[in-house]
């Protein structure tokens, strides 16, 4: 396959995150149509709130999870608990973190990455907001509208779309393991070079 990657609802998203111990890479898959059907109202309300409050994509990707919680609470006392136990669990399940270990790149589920400290609390919050934004945008927008939202992710987070699963994506990253490093913190990885995001409309 040649040429630049195109964007559609089925493509996954990846982006690097700078943490206290170096760069890790996030890989996330869009939710299924069935999951969207079960959560369409709260997804639509949260995404609409971005534009109703004149935030736009650049700000929306920083606060999307907070807006999801805000809109859920506005719908009823128990709604956020339900959303957190269903939609948020699914979003986290579909998100992995690729971390440079002593023998190469290791893939951790999002919650495991948080538990092990591969993502510090601030980084984890940034990832969740960005992934909720990506989830809402890819589920709600038409392809030509999605271009604007994903441009914010590309510009601010160096995001790329890919058809590769997380294992294939991890294998595509340049190998840079710490040689002679006896400490616990791995050397900072070399950033992969990937083509600019292009959009299929």
Backbone as CSV, one residue per row, in Angstrom:
resi,resn,N_x,N_y,N_z,CA_x,CA_y,CA_z,C_x,C_y,C_z
1,UNK,0.850,-1.197,0.000,0.000,0.000,0.000,0.883,1.244,0.000
2,UNK,0.618,2.166,-0.885,1.419,3.373,-0.967,0.559,4.586,-0.769
3,UNK,1.221,5.731,-0.578,0.480,6.967,-0.414,0.210,7.267,1.044
4,UNK,-0.418,8.387,1.275,-0.710,8.828,2.629,-1.928,8.106,3.190
5,UNK,-1.976,7.929,4.529,-3.141,7.265,5.103,-4.378,8.136,4.973
6,UNK,-5.516,7.521,4.723,-6.769,8.250,4.650,-7.559,8.012,5.916
7,UNK,-8.559,8.827,6.114,-9.315,8.789,7.357,-10.733,8.313,7.096
8,UNK,-11.171,7.333,7.850,-12.576,6.970,7.872,-12.930,6.501,9.275
9,UNK,-14.157,6.133,9.481,-14.611,5.807,10.827,-13.954,4.555,11.392
10,UNK,-13.364,3.732,10.545,-12.794,2.464,10.994,-11.317,2.561,11.350
11,UNK,-10.660,3.659,10.970,-9.241,3.773,11.236,-8.965,4.095,12.705
12,UNK,-7.874,3.548,13.204,-7.441,3.802,14.573,-6.639,5.095,14.611
13,UNK,-6.413,5.587,15.808,-5.625,6.805,15.967,-4.441,6.519,16.881
14,UNK,-3.316,7.152,16.584,-2.129,7.044,17.418,-1.564,8.435,17.656
15,UNK,-0.977,8.630,18.810,-0.280,9.889,19.080,0.709,9.694,20.219
16,UNK,1.822,10.435,20.179,2.811,10.352,21.253,2.407,11.228,22.427
17,UNK,2.815,10.816,23.611,2.585,11.595,24.827,3.905,11.693,25.581
18,UNK,4.287,12.901,25.930,5.485,13.105,26.742,5.121,12.915,28.213
19,UNK,5.810,12.002,28.880,5.591,11.757,30.302,6.854,12.108,31.076
20,UNK,6.811,11.911,32.374,7.961,12.234,33.215,9.157,11.331,32.912
21,UNK,8.910,10.153,32.320,9.987,9.204,32.055,10.298,9.066,30.567
22,UNK,9.685,9.890,29.743,9.964,9.820,28.319,8.695,9.792,27.480
23,UNK,8.846,9.428,26.230,7.735,9.422,25.290,7.104,8.041,25.213
24,UNK,5.785,7.999,25.314,5.038,6.774,25.064,4.089,7.056,23.903
25,UNK,3.513,6.007,23.342,2.617,6.156,22.198,1.259,5.553,22.528
26,UNK,0.221,6.307,22.275,-1.147,5.859,22.516,-1.731,5.339,21.214
27,UNK,-2.412,4.217,21.293,-3.111,3.630,20.143,-4.544,3.357,20.578
28,UNK,-5.510,3.901,19.844,-6.906,3.730,20.234,-7.762,3.394,19.026
29,UNK,-8.741,2.530,19.243,-9.654,2.059,18.204,-11.027,2.676,18.411
30,UNK,-11.713,3.086,17.364,-13.058,3.645,17.527,-14.025,2.622,18.132
31,UNK,-15.039,3.114,18.803,-16.071,2.226,19.343,-16.884,1.631,18.197
32,UNK,-17.519,0.506,18.469,-18.350,-0.149,17.462,-19.671,0.592,17.292
33,UNK,-20.364,0.288,16.217,-21.684,0.877,16.002,-22.655,0.453,17.095
34,UNK,-22.502,-0.761,17.595,-23.394,-1.227,18.668,-23.186,-0.417,19.936
35,UNK,-21.927,-0.140,20.276,-21.639,0.663,21.471,-22.157,2.081,21.274
36,UNK,-21.983,2.619,20.066,-22.518,3.948,19.783,-24.032,3.965,19.942
37,UNK,-24.716,2.939,19.441,-26.170,2.882,19.537,-26.632,2.872,20.990
38,UNK,-25.856,2.241,21.858,-26.213,2.190,23.280,-25.927,3.501,24.000
39,UNK,-25.082,4.353,23.419,-24.637,5.568,24.106,-24.773,6.817,23.239
40,UNK,-25.585,6.750,22.191,-25.619,7.839,21.218,-26.031,9.171,21.826
41,UNK,-26.955,9.158,22.801,-27.460,10.417,23.332,-26.391,11.162,24.111
42,UNK,-25.691,10.497,24.999,-24.671,11.177,25.798,-23.487,11.574,24.920
43,UNK,-23.148,10.752,23.907,-22.077,11.109,22.988,-22.449,12.361,22.209
44,UNK,-23.678,12.396,21.701,-24.130,13.552,20.931,-24.186,14.806,21.790
45,UNK,-24.674,14.673,23.013,-24.766,15.837,23.901,-23.392,16.379,24.257
46,UNK,-22.466,15.498,24.556,-21.122,15.935,24.931,-20.434,16.624,23.758
47,UNK,-20.564,16.040,22.568,-19.896,16.633,21.417,-20.554,17.946,21.015
48,UNK,-21.875,18.014,21.110,-22.576,19.262,20.799,-22.168,20.370,21.761
49,UNK,-21.881,20.002,23.023,-21.504,20.996,24.028,-20.206,21.701,23.666
50,UNK,-19.328,21.020,22.931,-18.077,21.646,22.505,-18.370,22.877,21.659
51,UNK,-19.307,22.738,20.738,-19.619,23.834,19.829,-20.624,24.810,20.442
52,UNK,-21.530,24.305,21.273,-22.495,25.188,21.927,-21.795,26.171,22.855
53,UNK,-20.651,25.762,23.411,-19.883,26.630,24.298,-18.729,27.326,23.576
54,UNK,-18.763,27.287,22.239,-17.759,27.969,21.408,-16.332,27.541,21.744
55,UNK,-16.153,26.254,22.026,-14.830,25.769,22.379,-14.029,25.362,21.149
56,UNK,-14.660,24.687,20.212,-13.965,24.249,19.023,-13.106,23.023,19.286
57,UNK,-12.606,22.389,18.229,-11.828,21.157,18.383,-10.567,21.317,19.221
58,UNK,-9.853,22.428,19.056,-8.577,22.602,19.762,-8.754,22.560,21.274
59,UNK,-9.834,23.171,21.769,-10.115,23.135,23.203,-10.883,21.873,23.558
60,UNK,-11.756,21.450,22.653,-12.579,20.279,22.920,-11.774,19.043,23.234
61,UNK,-10.639,18.850,22.561,-9.865,17.642,22.817,-9.207,17.682,24.195
62,UNK,-9.168,18.868,24.815,-8.600,18.978,26.164,-9.642,18.769,27.269
63,UNK,-10.918,18.876,26.902,-11.959,18.845,27.940,-13.097,17.891,27.601
64,UNK,-12.942,17.048,26.602,-14.052,16.216,26.129,-14.582,15.276,27.214
65,UNK,-13.701,14.666,27.976,-14.170,13.776,29.044,-14.915,14.564,30.116
66,UNK,-14.413,15.744,30.440,-15.091,16.581,31.429,-16.473,16.976,30.942
67,UNK,-16.604,17.282,29.652,-17.911,17.612,29.092,-18.832,16.397,29.095
68,UNK,-18.272,15.225,28.840,-19.062,14.001,28.890,-19.645,13.813,30.289
69,UNK,-18.825,14.025,31.311,-19.304,13.907,32.687,-20.334,14.979,33.010
70,UNK,-20.075,16.208,32.560,-20.988,17.317,32.826,-22.364,17.041,32.218
71,UNK,-22.386,16.604,30.979,-23.657,16.334,30.311,-24.371,15.133,30.925
72,UNK,-23.615,14.145,31.336,-24.222,12.983,31.989,-24.883,13.385,33.307
73,UNK,-24.209,14.220,34.084,-24.788,14.678,35.350,-26.032,15.515,35.117
74,UNK,-26.060,16.263,34.010,-27.232,17.072,33.690,-28.427,16.201,33.321
75,UNK,-28.169,14.978,32.888,-29.235,14.060,32.494,-29.840,13.312,33.675
76,UNK,-29.151,13.295,34.799,-29.685,12.598,35.967,-28.587,12.213,36.929
77,UNK,-28.974,11.931,38.159,-27.996,11.669,39.216,-27.151,10.425,38.962
78,UNK,-27.718,9.412,38.342,-27.003,8.150,38.176,-26.423,7.949,36.786
79,UNK,-26.613,8.925,35.905,-26.219,8.712,34.513,-24.704,8.616,34.363
80,UNK,-23.943,9.488,35.051,-22.492,9.444,34.913,-21.930,8.115,35.396
81,UNK,-22.486,7.585,36.472,-22.026,6.285,36.967,-22.244,5.209,35.903
82,UNK,-23.362,5.285,35.204,-23.653,4.323,34.143,-22.717,4.517,32.958
83,UNK,-22.496,5.771,32.574,-21.597,6.058,31.453,-20.168,5.629,31.782
84,UNK,-19.750,5.902,32.997,-18.391,5.548,33.407,-18.191,4.036,33.407
85,UNK,-19.245,3.299,33.793,-19.149,1.844,33.876,-19.350,1.153,32.530
86,UNK,-19.821,1.886,31.543,-20.069,1.267,30.241,-19.215,1.906,29.155
87,UNK,-19.559,3.119,28.739,-18.856,3.769,27.643,-17.389,4.018,27.969
88,UNK,-17.096,4.568,29.140,-15.708,4.868,29.482,-14.881,3.595,29.612
89,UNK,-15.469,2.545,30.152,-14.756,1.270,30.251,-14.414,0.746,28.866
90,UNK,-15.349,0.891,27.914,-15.103,0.433,26.554,-14.036,1.280,25.869
91,UNK,-14.085,2.593,26.051,-13.070,3.471,25.465,-11.685,3.116,26.004
92,UNK,-11.602,2.883,27.304,-10.321,2.500,27.906,-9.862,1.139,27.411
93,UNK,-10.806,0.217,27.225,-10.456,-1.123,26.741,-9.858,-1.074,25.340
94,UNK,-10.334,-0.138,24.538,-9.883,-0.010,23.157,-8.615,0.833,23.026
95,UNK,-8.071,1.276,24.153,-6.890,2.141,24.161,-5.710,1.415,24.788
96,UNK,-4.597,1.432,24.094,-3.359,0.826,24.584,-2.239,1.852,24.581
97,UNK,-1.251,1.609,25.408,-0.084,2.488,25.507,1.158,1.672,25.181
98,UNK,1.929,2.149,24.237,3.147,1.457,23.813,4.334,2.139,24.490
99,UNK,5.046,1.366,25.296,6.099,1.893,26.168,7.434,1.244,25.814
100,UNK,8.490,2.027,25.784,9.814,1.482,25.504,10.366,0.789,26.738
101,UNK,10.608,-0.520,26.625,11.210,-1.292,27.707,12.654,-1.624,27.396
102,UNK,13.247,-2.443,28.210,14.660,-2.771,28.028,14.898,-3.636,26.790
103,UNK,13.858,-4.345,26.352,14.019,-5.226,25.208,13.196,-4.791,24.002
104,UNK,12.752,-3.543,24.001,11.959,-3.049,22.890,10.647,-2.449,23.371
105,UNK,9.680,-2.392,22.465,8.408,-1.753,22.775,7.447,-2.742,23.418
106,UNK,6.884,-2.345,24.542,5.889,-3.148,25.249,4.525,-2.485,25.115
107,UNK,3.489,-3.302,24.958,2.127,-2.804,24.837,1.361,-3.062,26.120
108,UNK,0.801,-2.001,26.684,0.034,-2.100,27.920,-1.376,-1.581,27.696
109,UNK,-2.400,-2.279,28.205,-3.740,-1.687,28.216,-3.716,-0.372,28.982
110,UNK,-4.613,0.539,28.637,-4.602,1.872,29.234,-4.569,1.816,30.761
111,UNK,-5.470,1.053,31.354,-5.539,1.018,32.825,-4.272,0.434,33.434
112,UNK,-3.661,-0.550,32.755,-2.419,-1.120,33.248,-1.283,-0.109,33.151
113,UNK,-1.290,0.691,32.085,-0.270,1.730,31.930,-0.366,2.757,33.049
114,UNK,-1.595,3.102,33.444,-1.788,4.029,34.564,-1.316,3.382,35.863
115,UNK,-1.691,2.136,36.061,-1.339,1.415,37.290,0.170,1.303,37.458
116,UNK,0.874,1.055,36.349,2.329,0.870,36.408,3.093,2.185,36.391
117,UNK,2.406,3.292,36.187,3.063,4.584,36.167,3.634,4.960,34.816
118,UNK,3.322,4.176,33.766,3.775,4.549,32.426,3.097,5.846,31.989
119,UNK,1.888,6.069,32.494,1.191,7.345,32.340,1.006,7.947,33.722
120,UNK,1.563,9.136,33.953,1.324,9.830,35.207,-0.102,10.382,35.195
121,UNK,-0.645,10.809,36.334,-2.046,11.251,36.386,-2.395,12.341,35.379
122,UNK,-1.515,13.326,35.205,-1.809,14.394,34.245,-1.832,13.861,32.813
123,UNK,-0.877,13.005,32.478,-0.838,12.430,31.141,-2.049,11.550,30.885
124,UNK,-2.445,10.774,31.890,-3.615,9.906,31.748,-4.872,10.727,31.490
125,UNK,-4.996,11.858,32.172,-6.155,12.732,31.969,-6.139,13.322,30.562
126,UNK,-4.967,13.723,30.086,-4.850,14.252,28.729,-5.250,13.200,27.695
127,UNK,-4.798,11.972,27.914,-5.123,10.892,26.988,-6.619,10.636,26.970
128,UNK,-7.248,10.567,28.146,-8.686,10.289,28.192,-9.489,11.384,27.503
129,UNK,-9.131,12.632,27.722,-9.842,13.725,27.057,-9.690,13.620,25.540
130,UNK,-8.476,13.353,25.071,-8.243,13.252,23.635,-8.982,12.070,23.028
131,UNK,-8.995,10.936,23.729,-9.643,9.748,23.198,-11.164,9.897,23.213
132,UNK,-11.716,10.543,24.228,-13.156,10.805,24.234,-13.517,11.730,23.078
133,UNK,-12.688,12.739,22.846,-12.928,13.625,21.701,-12.895,12.843,20.395
134,UNK,-11.879,12.016,20.214,-11.767,11.186,19.013,-12.975,10.264,18.875
135,UNK,-13.412,9.670,19.983,-14.569,8.772,19.966,-15.819,9.510,19.504
136,UNK,-16.063,10.669,20.085,-17.251,11.444,19.728,-17.178,11.931,18.285
137,UNK,-16.026,12.448,17.884,-15.883,12.993,16.542,-16.060,11.920,15.481
138,UNK,-15.426,10.768,15.675,-15.500,9.713,14.671,-16.889,9.093,14.609
139,UNK,-17.643,9.159,15.705,-18.991,8.589,15.733,-20.041,9.543,15.187
140,UNK,-19.849,10.849,15.380,-20.880,11.834,15.045,-20.658,12.472,13.676
141,UNK,-19.448,12.858,13.377,-19.189,13.661,12.189,-19.324,12.868,10.893
142,UNK,-19.751,13.562,9.847,-19.622,13.065,8.497,-18.151,13.183,8.086
143,UNK,-17.707,12.411,7.093,-16.282,12.426,6.735,-15.713,13.813,6.468
144,UNK,-16.462,14.664,5.742,-15.918,15.987,5.434,-15.846,16.876,6.671
145,UNK,-16.732,16.640,7.656,-16.682,17.390,8.908,-15.565,16.863,9.806
146,UNK,-15.318,15.569,9.716,-14.309,14.941,10.565,-12.919,15.503,10.300
147,UNK,-12.702,15.987,9.085,-11.398,16.549,8.725,-10.995,17.668,9.676
148,UNK,-11.933,18.546,10.028,-11.619,19.687,10.888,-11.259,19.221,12.297
149,UNK,-12.045,18.291,12.832,-11.791,17.809,14.185,-10.465,17.074,14.287
150,UNK,-10.182,16.215,13.319,-8.944,15.450,13.372,-7.715,16.301,13.085
151,UNK,-7.909,17.424,12.412,-6.787,18.341,12.186,-6.268,18.883,13.514
152,UNK,-7.180,19.117,14.469,-6.753,19.577,15.788,-5.897,18.527,16.478
153,UNK,-6.284,17.262,16.367,-5.484,16.194,16.949,-4.125,16.088,16.255
154,UNK,-4.124,16.237,14.932,-2.862,16.159,14.198,-1.930,17.298,14.581
155,UNK,-2.492,18.508,14.668,-1.676,19.688,14.934,-1.176,19.719,16.376
156,UNK,-2.063,19.461,17.325,-1.715,19.621,18.733,-1.084,18.376,19.356
157,UNK,-1.418,17.191,18.827,-0.920,15.957,19.428,-0.041,15.139,18.488
158,UNK,0.215,15.645,17.283,0.959,14.885,16.273,0.283,13.547,16.009
159,UNK,-1.041,13.550,16.014,-1.802,12.317,15.823,-1.726,11.847,14.384
160,UNK,-1.808,10.540,14.209,-1.871,9.916,12.891,-2.973,8.860,12.925
161,UNK,-3.551,8.575,11.779,-4.504,7.474,11.696,-3.829,6.286,11.046
162,UNK,-4.301,5.094,11.392,-3.679,3.877,10.887,-4.697,2.752,10.854
163,UNK,-4.525,1.848,9.910,-5.341,0.638,9.884,-4.692,-0.476,10.687
164,UNK,-3.487,-0.252,11.179,-2.764,-1.268,11.944,-3.350,-1.434,13.334
165,UNK,-3.366,-2.671,13.819,-3.719,-2.878,15.220,-2.533,-2.488,16.085
166,UNK,-2.693,-2.563,17.390,-1.648,-2.039,18.273,-0.357,-2.847,18.162
167,UNK,-0.463,-4.168,17.941,0.734,-4.992,17.805,1.517,-4.608,16.558
168,UNK,0.814,-4.431,15.456,1.461,-4.021,14.214,2.058,-2.626,14.341
169,UNK,1.336,-1.736,15.020,1.842,-0.381,15.212,3.122,-0.389,16.044
170,UNK,3.142,-1.172,17.123,4.335,-1.237,17.975,5.536,-1.752,17.191
171,UNK,5.303,-2.715,16.308,6.396,-3.254,15.493,6.927,-2.230,14.502
172,UNK,6.093,-1.262,14.143,6.515,-0.258,13.158,7.364,0.845,13.778
173,UNK,7.374,0.939,15.101,8.152,1.979,15.760,9.635,1.661,15.699
174,UNK,10.480,2.671,15.579,11.921,2.423,15.534,12.418,1.859,16.849
175,UNK,13.283,0.886,16.775,13.833,0.259,17.971,14.913,1.159,18.562
176,UNK,14.789,1.447,19.838,15.790,2.264,20.526,15.791,1.860,21.978
177,UNK,16.496,0.782,22.293,16.553,0.299,23.661,17.789,0.823,24.346
178,UNK,17.728,1.034,25.655,18.867,1.594,26.388,20.004,0.599,26.506
179,UNK,21.175,0.944,25.982,22.341,0.094,26.097,23.189,0.545,27.269
180,UNK,23.517,-0.416,28.130,24.357,-0.094,29.264,23.654,0.735,30.310
181,UNK,22.366,0.828,30.251,21.621,1.606,31.235,21.177,0.682,32.348
182,UNK,21.678,0.913,33.546,21.356,0.044,34.670,20.238,0.594,35.521
183,UNK,19.719,1.766,35.181,18.626,2.347,35.941,17.294,1.778,35.507
184,UNK,16.239,2.194,36.197,14.906,1.694,35.913,14.243,2.442,34.763
185,UNK,14.686,3.687,34.516,14.030,4.511,33.507,14.651,4.250,32.141
186,UNK,13.846,3.826,31.151,14.401,3.555,29.820,14.810,4.830,29.118
187,UNK,15.704,4.684,28.156,16.101,5.832,27.357,14.915,6.328,26.562
188,UNK,14.896,7.614,26.281,13.797,8.209,25.527,13.829,7.697,24.091
189,UNK,12.703,7.210,23.577,12.693,6.624,22.237,12.842,7.661,21.144
190,UNK,13.312,7.191,20.018,13.347,8.023,18.831,11.936,8.126,18.291
191,UNK,11.517,9.308,17.916,10.171,9.496,17.390,10.068,8.911,15.986
192,UNK,8.991,8.147,15.718,8.822,7.611,14.374,8.488,8.711,13.391
193,UNK,8.892,8.533,12.172,8.500,9.477,11.132,7.344,8.878,10.375
194,UNK,6.265,9.615,10.239,5.096,9.114,9.537,4.536,10.227,8.681
195,UNK,3.848,9.889,7.618,3.345,10.903,6.705,2.262,11.729,7.332
196,UNK,2.055,12.969,6.848,1.016,13.823,7.394,-0.348,13.192,7.233
197,UNK,-1.240,13.515,8.123,-2.603,13.004,8.069,-3.317,13.585,6.849
198,UNK,-3.921,12.738,6.057,-4.758,13.208,4.969,-6.126,12.615,5.128
199,UNK,-7.104,13.287,4.588,-8.486,12.962,4.877,-9.207,12.510,3.622
200,UNK,-9.905,11.387,3.721,-10.758,10.940,2.628,-12.139,11.486,2.822
201,UNK,-12.670,12.177,1.886,-14.007,12.759,1.993,-14.910,12.153,0.939
